[in-house]
Amino acid sequence: MAWLDSQGISADVIDITEHPPDRHTLATALQQFGRVKPLFNTSGLSYRALGAAVVKAMTDDEAIDALAADGKLIKRPFVCCPDGSFLVGFKPEVWMDALLS
């Protein structure tokens, strides 16, 4: 949030751990990334409770269902950009290209 503020970018903030994105939003993000791994918070407790092997064995639909059911599984921050693209995790150089171009 501090980075967004410093760049003069306003944002609507939604706590995805309480209100995870819907299946359609997650499926659209999956299409952008081409695989589900970037969407998963691999250092979180929910991910560790499932186990990497279980997540790896999931189909895309199963992964989307899991992410939609437990927002703690989703890598944060999870940003839907004005152009409809998505950012996951905070990488200033990527955010700069996506949000200030």
BELZI-V154422 format. One record per residue. N is the residue number from 1. RES is the residue in one small letter. PSI is psi as a letter, one per 20 degrees, with the letter a starting at -180 (NA if undefined). Layout:
# BELZI-V154422
{{N	RES	PSI} {N	RES	PSI}}
This chain:
# BELZI-V154422
{{1	m	h} {2	a	g} {3	w	g} {4	l	g} {5	d	g} {6	s	h} {7	q	i} {8	g	k} {9	i	p} {10	s	q} {11	a	q} {12	d	p} {13	v	p} {14	i	p} {15	d	o} {16	i	i} {17	t	h} {18	e	h} {19	h	m} {20	p	q} {21	p	q} {22	d	r} {23	r	g} {24	h	g} {25	t	g} {26	l	h} {27	a	h} {28	t	g} {29	a	g} {30	l	g} {31	q	g} {32	q	g} {33	f	h} {34	g	i} {35	r	r} {36	v	h} {37	k	g} {38	p	h} {39	l	i} {40	f	p} {41	n	n} {42	t	i} {43	s	j} {44	g	r} {45	l	h} {46	s	g} {47	y	g} {48	r	h} {49	a	h} {50	l	g} {51	g	p} {52	a	h} {53	a	h} {54	v	g} {55	v	g} {56	k	h} {57	a	i} {58	m	q} {59	t	r} {60	d	g} {61	d	g} {62	e	h} {63	a	g} {64	i	g} {65	d	g} {66	a	g} {67	l	g} {68	a	h} {69	a	h} {70	d	n} {71	g	i} {72	k	i} {73	l	i} {74	i	p} {75	k	p} {76	r	q} {77	p	q} {78	f	o} {79	v	p} {80	c	o} {81	c	q} {82	p	h} {83	d	j} {84	g	i} {85	s	r} {86	f	q} {87	l	p} {88	v	q} {89	g	r} {90	f	o} {91	k	o} {92	p	g} {93	e	h} {94	v	g} {95	w	g} {96	m	g} {97	d	g} {98	a	h} {99	l	i} {100	l	j} {101	s	NA}}
